[in-house]
Amino acid sequence: MNIIRRYITGLRRWLWLLVLGPVVAAGAAYGISSQQTPRYASSTRVIVGQTLKNSNPDYGSLVASERLVATYAQIAQSRTTMQAVEQRLNLSDMASSAIITTRPVQETEFLDIAVEANDPQQAADIANAIADQLILTSPAGPQSAEAKLLDEVNRQIATLNEEITRTDEEIKTLKAEIEQIGADKPAAESLIANLQLKQQSQNQNRQTLSTLYSTALGNRANSISVVEAATVNPTPIAPRPIRSAILAGILGFALVFGLALLIEYFDDSVQTPDEGVDLVNAPLLAAIVKQETKVTKASQRLVSRLDPRSPTAETFRTLRTNLQFSNVDTKARTLIVTSSQPEEGKSTVAANLAWVLAQAGQKVVLIDADLRKPMMHRVFEVSSEYGLTNLLTNNEDPTIRERTVLSVAENLWLIPSGPLPPNPSELLSSKRMEMLIWLLQQEYDWILFDTPPILTVTDPIALIPRVDGVVLVAEAKRTRRDMLAKCRAAVQTVGGRVIGLVFNKLDPRSEGYGVYYTYYYDQHHTSNRGRRFWNRKDDHQPVPSMSEPAPLDLHDPALDRSEAAYEMASHERSK
């Protein structure tokens, strides 16, 4: 079902193309078809053989006629026939203006001759002329020797029929005279002899007539006659713009639909928040839309400070709310914010989340645990000369706390990365790191770590067992599904827990997630509309006044007591 839902969601993204493709194809087909010259068609039907005129046709004649039909179909399209038709109709280059099609009707002696031309009268004339030319070409044509012989036979049949009719009258007259005189009278003898001669002659004439009929109607398989002549059809058969547009629209839709399916099949990125939720098996904490303005420097990523009324800042407040309510029972307050690969916006999410939590009155410490490519000092525009690495490695400087834990806003402290160490994984997995987290938990409500991507290095894997949970950041249409699933597996392998998913850089037009964005965007820009530049306050709010840092001192004389308390707390958690 997830696969089906993913394809349905993907096709919804391509809905504009699924509509535009058929419309463009149909419109183009309609326009091209409308500009074409009208075409007209006409056809004639001929029969090969004379079996229909024979009351008792033999099987051999039927088979011969059927085979001759295919032969005459080829002759009808031959160059000789075309030249004869052109001469008869006074046409030039008929092959370029007319399309001739011959089609034998299966299991019959019929041959259909169809012609398409630009003029309806011309189409009918060409079809009839081809039929006439086939008749002339056949052995039984009017100019053939067989035709002349047949004419002679027909004349003899007519003459013999007249003689038989006259002889029948004479026989009838003789019979009447004999009956009147009496057959036993001597005077009737000559009449009877004459009658017998007439009857004998009549029998011979009838036998001759039968022979002539057999000659005239005998083996006539190789003859052609027109069954149905071609007529003028004023209705054009082409072009048909509406039909062409419908077929082109269907074809365009099929091509676009197939292309969309192919793209979705090969695209293995996470397209929607729901898909990401299924992969990490954790709730969706926020779907953050793309920033409207292009980010040219790191400090512009802190949109919650620069433009707190923007839709993007509101989504970070939604993230804060969802995170608070999702941890009512577990009390997860020490979190890692990470992703599967670089440039997915994890540092932006971590910085803005820390900011909105601090704005809600929570004491927050944000730790830049990305000891390879740190970013937080650039976002908050502070120095990274001292930071996390100093806290983990320097045990003798009593002033290290003042230089590493920086107050960047009210209720918000930042621990930069510090100098980049050669062994970041070992530092993050050290005992001193675990104790530092415990000490911070005593002073702050939230501890947020910005770490490198999980699948890039092992640094976050070393830190995951020491925190309450992981917030995964995935970029829309960029993070691959297999990478997100590997992140979840990596977290669970070391005993960690994915608190939720933050779907970043989401298109505000995405279905189901742009409704609130559009509403809030309109509210935001409507509230600014009409404000003049001379009395408008700057939307970039100044950084609130700094508050005193929390009383964390790793070099306090009571550090030994803190370590003892930490060891006692660790012992209690292990029970």
C-alpha positions in Angstrom: 0.0 0.0 0.0 2.9 2.4 0.7 4.2 1.9 -2.8 0.7 2.5 -4.3 0.3 5.6 -2.1 3.8 6.9 -3.2 2.9 6.5 -6.9 -0.4 8.2 -6.4 1.3 11.1 -4.6 3.9 11.3 -7.3 1.3 11.4 -10.0 -0.4 14.2 -8.1 2.8 16.2 -8.4 2.7 15.6 -12.1 -0.9 16.5 -12.4 -0.2 19.7 -14.2 1.8 17.7 -16.9 -0.9 15.1 -17.1 -3.4 17.8 -17.9 -1.1 20.0 -20.1 0.3 17.1 -22.1 -3.0 15.8 -23.6 -4.3 19.4 -24.0 -1.2 20.4 -26.0 -1.2 17.2 -28.1 -5.0 17.5 -28.8 -4.7 21.2 -29.7 -1.7 20.6 -32.0 -3.5 17.6 -33.7 -6.6 19.7 -34.1 -4.7 22.6 -35.6 -2.7 20.5 -38.0 -5.7 18.4 -39.1 -7.8 21.5 -39.7 -5.1 22.8 -42.1 -5.0 19.7 -44.2 -6.8 19.4 -47.6 -10.1 17.4 -47.5 -9.9 13.9 -48.8 -12.8 12.0 -50.5 -13.3 8.3 -51.1 -15.2 6.1 -53.5 -15.2 2.4 -54.3 -16.4 -0.1 -56.9 -16.9 -3.8 -56.6 -16.2 -6.3 -59.4 -16.6 -10.0 -59.6 -14.2 -12.4 -61.2 -15.9 -15.3 -63.1 -19.5 -16.0 -64.1 -20.5 -18.5 -61.4 -23.4 -16.3 -60.4 -24.9 -16.8 -63.9 -24.5 -20.6 -63.8 -27.2 -22.5 -62.0 -24.8 -25.4 -61.3 -21.3 -24.0 -61.0 -18.5 -26.5 -60.6 -16.0 -26.4 -57.8 -13.0 -25.9 -60.1 -14.4 -22.7 -61.5 -15.0 -21.4 -57.9 -11.4 -22.1 -56.8 -10.0 -20.6 -60.0 -12.0 -17.4 -59.6 -10.9 -17.0 -56.0 -7.3 -17.3 -56.9 -7.7 -14.9 -59.9 -9.1 -12.3 -57.5 -5.7 -11.8 -55.9 -4.0 -11.5 -59.3 -6.4 -8.8 -60.5 -5.9 -7.0 -57.2 -2.2 -6.6 -58.1 -3.0 -5.7 -61.7 -5.3 -2.9 -60.6 -2.4 -1.2 -58.9 0.2 -1.8 -61.6 1.9 1.0 -63.5 0.3 -0.2 -66.8 -3.2 0.1 -65.4 -2.4 3.5 -63.9 -1.1 4.9 -67.2 -4.2 3.6 -69.0 -6.5 5.3 -66.5 -4.5 8.6 -66.7 -4.8 8.6 -70.5 -8.5 7.8 -70.3 -9.3 10.5 -67.7 -6.7 13.0 -69.0 -4.9 13.1 -65.6 -1.3 13.8 -64.9 0.7 12.2 -62.0 -2.3 10.4 -60.6 -0.2 8.5 -58.1 0.6 11.7 -56.2 -3.0 12.9 -56.0 -4.9 9.7 -55.4 -4.5 6.7 -53.1 -5.7 3.4 -54.6 -6.4 0.4 -52.5 -7.6 -3.0 -53.6 -9.0 -5.5 -51.2 -10.2 -9.1 -52.1 -13.2 -10.1 -50.1 -12.2 -13.4 -48.4 -13.8 -16.6 -49.6 -15.7 -14.8 -52.4 -15.0 -13.8 -56.0 -15.4 -10.1 -55.2 -12.7 -7.5 -55.5 -13.2 -4.0 -53.9 -11.3 -1.1 -55.5 -11.2 2.0 -53.2 -9.8 5.4 -54.3 -9.0 8.4 -52.1 -8.6 11.8 -53.9 -8.9 15.5 -53.3 -12.1 15.7 -55.4 -15.1 13.4 -54.9 -15.9 13.2 -58.6 -12.3 12.3 -59.4 -12.3 9.6 -56.8 -15.4 7.9 -58.4 -14.1 8.3 -61.9 -10.8 6.7 -61.1 -12.4 3.8 -59.4 -14.7 3.1 -62.3 -11.9 3.6 -64.8 -9.8 1.0 -63.0 -12.7 -1.5 -63.1 -13.2 -0.9 -66.8 -9.4 -1.3 -67.5 -9.5 -4.7 -65.6 -12.3 -5.8 -67.8 -10.4 -4.8 -70.9 -7.3 -6.6 -69.6 -9.1 -9.9 -68.9 -9.2 -12.6 -71.6 -12.9 -12.2 -71.8 -12.7 -8.5 -72.5 -14.7 -6.9 -75.4 -11.6 -6.7 -77.6 -10.3 -10.2 -77.0 -10.6 -13.2 -79.4 -12.7 -15.1 -76.8 -15.1 -12.2 -76.7 -15.5 -12.2 -80.4 -16.0 -16.0 -80.4 -18.6 -15.6 -77.7 -20.4 -13.0 -79.8 -20.5 -15.5 -82.7 -21.8 -18.2 -80.4 -24.5 -15.9 -79.1 -25.6 -15.1 -82.6 -25.8 -18.8 -83.4 -27.8 -19.4 -80.3 -30.2 -16.7 -81.3 -30.6 -18.0 -84.8 -31.1 -21.6 -83.6 -33.7 -20.5 -81.1 -35.6 -18.8 -83.9 -35.4 -22.0 -86.0 -36.5 -24.2 -83.1 -39.5 -21.9 -82.4 -40.5 -22.1 -86.1 -40.0 -25.9 -86.2 -42.2 -26.3 -83.2 -45.0 -24.4 -85.0 -44.6 -26.6 -88.1 -44.8 -29.8 -85.9 -47.9 -28.5 -84.2 -49.5 -27.7 -87.6 -48.6 -31.2 -89.0 -50.1 -32.9 -85.9 -53.3 -31.0 -86.4 -53.6 -32.0 -90.1 -52.8 -35.7 -89.4 -55.4 -35.7 -86.6 -57.9 -34.1 -89.0 -57.3 -36.6 -91.9 -56.7 -39.6 -89.7 -53.5 -41.4 -89.1 -54.7 -44.6 -90.8 -55.6 -42.9 -94.0 -53.3 -43.2 -97.0 -53.3 -39.5 -97.4 -51.7 -39.0 -94.0 -48.7 -41.1 -94.7 -46.7 -38.3 -96.3 -47.7 -36.0 -93.5 -46.5 -38.5 -90.9 -43.2 -38.9 -92.7 -42.7 -35.2 -92.8 -43.6 -34.9 -89.0 -41.0 -37.5 -88.2 -38.3 -35.6 -90.1 -39.3 -32.4 -88.4 -39.1 -34.0 -84.9 -35.7 -35.5 -85.7 -34.4 -32.1 -86.9 -35.8 -30.5 -83.8 -33.9 -32.9 -81.5 -30.7 -32.2 -83.4 -31.3 -28.5 -83.0 -31.9 -28.8 -79.3 -28.7 -30.8 -78.8 -26.8 -28.1 -80.8 -28.4 -25.4 -78.7 -27.3 -27.2 -75.5 -23.7 -27.4 -76.8 -23.7 -23.7 -77.7 -25.0 -22.9 -74.2 -22.2 -25.0 -72.7 -19.7 -23.1 -74.8 -21.1 -19.7 -73.8 -21.5 -20.5 -70.1 -18.9 -23.1 -69.6 -15.3 -22.2 -68.4 -15.7 -18.5 -67.8 -13.7 -18.2 -64.6 -11.3 -15.7 -66.1 -13.7 -12.9 -66.7 -14.6 -9.7 -64.9 -17.8 -7.8 -64.5 -18.9 -4.8 -62.4 -21.2 -5.6 -59.5 -21.5 -2.2 -58.0 -20.1 0.9 -59.7 -18.5 3.8 -57.8 -20.6 6.8 -56.9 -19.8 10.3 -55.8 -19.5 10.7 -52.0 -19.6 14.4 -51.1 -18.6 13.7 -47.4 -14.9 13.9 -46.8 -13.2 11.0 -45.0 -10.3 13.2 -43.9 -9.3 15.2 -42.1 -11.4 14.7 -39.0 -10.0 17.3 -36.5 -12.2 16.2 -33.6 -11.2 12.5 -33.9 -7.6 13.4 -34.4 -7.7 15.7 -31.4 -9.2 12.9 -29.2 -6.7 10.3 -30.4 -3.8 12.7 -29.9 -5.1 13.6 -26.4 -5.3 9.9 -25.4 -1.8 9.3 -26.8 -0.4 12.4 -25.1 -1.9 11.3 -21.8 -0.5 7.8 -22.2 3.0 9.2 -22.9 3.0 11.6 -20.1 1.5 9.1 -17.7 4.2 6.6 -18.7 6.9 9.2 -18.4 5.7 10.2 -14.9 5.6 6.6 -13.7 9.1 6.1 -15.1 10.5 9.1 -13.3 8.8 8.1 -10.1 10.2 4.6 -10.4 13.8 5.7 -10.7 13.4 8.6 -8.2 14.3 7.1 -4.8 14.2 10.4 -2.9 11.7 11.0 -0.1 8.9 13.1 -1.7 6.4 13.6 1.1 6.5 13.8 4.9 4.3 10.8 5.2 6.8 8.7 3.3 9.6 9.9 5.6 7.4 9.0 8.7 6.9 5.5 7.4 10.7 5.1 6.9 11.8 6.2 10.3 8.8 4.9 12.2 8.5 8.1 14.2 6.1 11.0 14.2 6.4 14.1 12.0 7.5 17.0 14.2 7.4 19.7 11.5 7.3 20.2 7.8 9.4 23.3 7.2 9.0 25.1 3.9 11.7 26.6 1.9 12.9 30.1 2.8 11.6 32.8 0.4 14.9 34.7 0.3 18.2 33.2 -0.8 20.6 32.6 2.1 23.9 34.3 1.3 25.5 34.0 4.8 25.2 31.7 7.8 23.5 34.2 10.1 20.5 34.5 7.7 19.6 30.9 8.6 18.3 32.1 12.0 15.0 33.1 10.5 13.2 32.8 13.8 15.2 35.8 15.0 15.4 37.8 11.8 11.8 37.4 10.8 9.8 36.0 13.7 6.4 36.5 12.0 7.3 34.7 8.8 5.7 31.3 7.9 9.0 29.6 8.2 9.5 30.9 11.8 6.0 29.7 12.6 6.9 26.2 11.5 9.8 26.2 13.9 7.4 27.1 16.7 5.2 24.2 15.6 8.3 22.0 15.9 8.8 23.3 19.4 5.2 22.6 20.4 5.2 19.1 18.9 8.5 18.3 20.5 7.3 19.4 23.9 4.1 17.4 23.7 5.7 14.3 22.2 8.0 14.1 25.3 5.4 14.5 28.0 6.0 11.0 29.4 9.6 10.4 28.4 10.9 13.8 29.5 13.5 13.7 26.7 15.4 17.0 26.9 18.8 16.0 25.6 18.6 15.7 21.9 20.8 15.3 18.8 19.7 17.1 15.7 21.2 15.4 12.7 20.6 14.1 9.2 21.7 11.4 6.8 23.9 13.5 4.5 25.3 17.1 4.4 23.4 20.2 3.3 20.0 18.9 4.5 19.5 21.8 6.9 20.2 20.1 10.3 22.2 23.1 11.6 19.5 25.5 10.6 16.9 23.4 12.3 19.0 23.1 15.5 19.7 26.8 15.7 16.1 27.8 15.1 14.7 25.2 17.4 17.1 26.4 20.2 16.0 30.0 19.6 12.2 29.3 19.7 12.6 27.1 22.8 14.5 30.0 24.5 11.8 32.4 23.5 9.3 30.2 25.3 11.2 30.7 28.5 13.1 27.5 28.5 16.8 27.5 29.4 18.6 26.0 26.4 22.2 25.2 25.7 23.1 24.5 22.1 26.3 22.6 21.5 28.1 22.5 18.2 29.2 18.8 18.2 30.1 18.9 14.5 33.8 18.8 15.1 34.6 18.5 11.4 32.6 21.3 9.7 31.2 23.4 12.5 28.5 26.0 11.7 26.9 27.4 14.9 29.6 30.0 15.5 28.8 31.4 12.0 25.1 31.3 12.6 25.3 33.3 15.8 28.3 35.3 14.7 30.6 34.4 17.6 34.1 33.1 17.8 34.9 29.4 17.7 38.4 29.7 19.2 37.1 28.1 22.4 34.4 25.6 22.7 33.5 21.9 23.2 36.9 20.6 22.5 38.4 22.8 25.2 35.8 21.7 27.7 36.7 18.0 27.0 40.4 18.4 26.9 41.4 21.3 29.2 41.2 20.4 32.8 43.5 23.1 34.2 42.3 26.5 33.0 39.8 27.9 35.6 38.5 30.4 33.1 37.7 28.0 30.4 34.0 28.2 31.2 33.7 31.9 30.5 35.2 31.4 27.0 33.3 28.3 26.0 29.7 28.8 27.2 28.5 31.9 25.4 25.2 33.6 26.1 23.8 34.5 22.7 20.2 35.4 23.7 17.9 35.4 26.7 17.7 31.8 28.0 20.0 30.6 25.2 23.6 29.6 25.5 25.9 28.3 22.8 29.0 26.1 23.1 30.9 26.4 19.8 32.9 23.5 18.5 36.3 25.0 19.5 39.5 23.9 17.8 39.0 21.0 15.4 40.5 17.8 17.0 42.1 14.9 15.1 39.9 12.4 17.0 36.3 13.8 17.3 34.7 10.4 17.7 36.9 9.5 20.7 36.1 12.9 22.3 32.4 12.5 21.9 32.4 9.0 23.3 34.7 9.8 26.3 33.7 9.6 29.9 34.2 13.3 30.3 31.6 14.0 27.6 29.2 11.9 29.5 29.9 13.8 32.7 29.6 17.1 30.8 26.1 16.1 29.6 25.1 15.2 33.1 26.3 18.5 34.5 24.5 20.4 31.8 21.3 18.6 32.6 21.4 19.9 36.1 21.4 23.5 34.9 19.4 23.6 31.6 15.9 22.6 30.4 17.1 21.6 26.9 20.4 20.4 25.6 20.7 20.3 21.8 23.6 18.9 19.9 24.3 19.7 16.3 26.3 16.7 15.0 27.6 15.6 11.6 25.4 13.5 9.4 24.9 10.0 10.7 25.9 8.2 7.5 29.0 10.4 6.8 31.0 9.8 10.0 30.7 7.9 13.2 30.7 11.0 15.5 26.9 11.1 16.1 26.9 7.3 16.7 29.3 7.7 19.5 27.1 10.4 21.1 23.7 8.8 20.6 23.8 6.5 23.6 24.4 9.5 25.9 21.3 11.5 24.9 17.6 11.0 25.3 16.8 10.9 21.6 17.5 11.9 18.0 15.7 14.4 15.8 16.2 13.4 12.2 16.2 16.1 9.5 15.3 15.1 5.9 15.3 17.3 2.9 12.3 17.0 0.6 13.1 15.5 -2.8 16.8 15.0 -2.0 17.1 12.6 0.9 17.1 9.1 -0.4 14.7 6.5 1.1 17.4 4.0 1.7 19.6 6.6 3.5 16.8 7.5 5.8 16.1 3.9 6.6 19.8 3.4 7.3 19.8 6.3 9.7 17.0 4.8 11.7 18.8 1.4 11.8 22.0 3.1 12.9 20.3 4.9 15.8 18.5 1.7 16.9 21.7 -0.3 16.7 23.4 1.7 19.4 20.3 1.8 21.6 19.1 5.2 20.6 15.6 6.4 19.8 14.3 8.6 17.0 12.1 11.2 18.6 10.7 12.4 15.3 11.2 13.6 11.8 11.7 17.2 10.6 10.9 17.4 6.9 12.9 20.4 5.6 12.8 22.6 2.5 9.3 21.5 1.6 7.6 23.1 -1.4 4.8 25.3 0.0 2.6 24.1 -2.8 2.9 20.4 -1.7 -0.5 18.9 -1.1 -1.7 18.8 2.5 1.2 20.9 3.9 0.8 24.2 2.1 -2.6 25.2 3.4 -1.5 26.6 6.7 1.6 28.1 5.0 -0.5 29.9 2.5 -2.9 31.2 5.2 -0.1 32.4 7.4 1.8 33.9 4.5 -1.2 35.9 3.6 -1.7 37.0 7.2 2.0 38.0 7.5 2.1 40.0 4.3 -1.3 41.6 4.8 -0.2 42.9 8.2 2.8 44.5 6.5 0.8 46.0 3.6 0.2 49.7 3.8 3.1 50.4 6.3 5.2 53.3 5.0 8.9 53.1 5.0 9.2 56.2 7.2 7.2 54.8 10.1 7.7 51.1 9.7 9.7 49.2 12.2 12.4 46.9 11.0 11.2 43.4 10.8 14.6 42.2 11.7 14.3 42.2 15.4 17.4 43.0 17.5 19.0 40.3 19.6 17.5 40.4 23.1 19.7 41.5 25.9 22.1 38.9 27.2 21.4 37.2 30.5 24.0 35.8 32.8 25.1 32.3 32.0 24.1 29.4 34.1 26.3 28.6 37.0 28.3 25.8 35.3 32.0 25.7 36.3 33.9 22.6 35.5 36.8 23.9 37.6 34.8 24.8 40.6 36.4 23.6 43.9 33.2 21.5 44.3 33.9 19.6 41.1 34.9 16.5 43.0 31.5 16.5 44.7 29.9 16.9 41.2 31.8 13.9 39.9 30.8 11.9 42.9 27.1 12.9 42.3 27.5 12.0 38.6 28.9 8.6 39.5 26.0 8.0 42.0 23.5 9.0 39.3 25.1 6.8 36.7 24.9 3.9 39.2 21.2 4.6 39.9 20.4 4.6 36.1 22.2 1.3 35.6 20.0 -0.5 38.2 
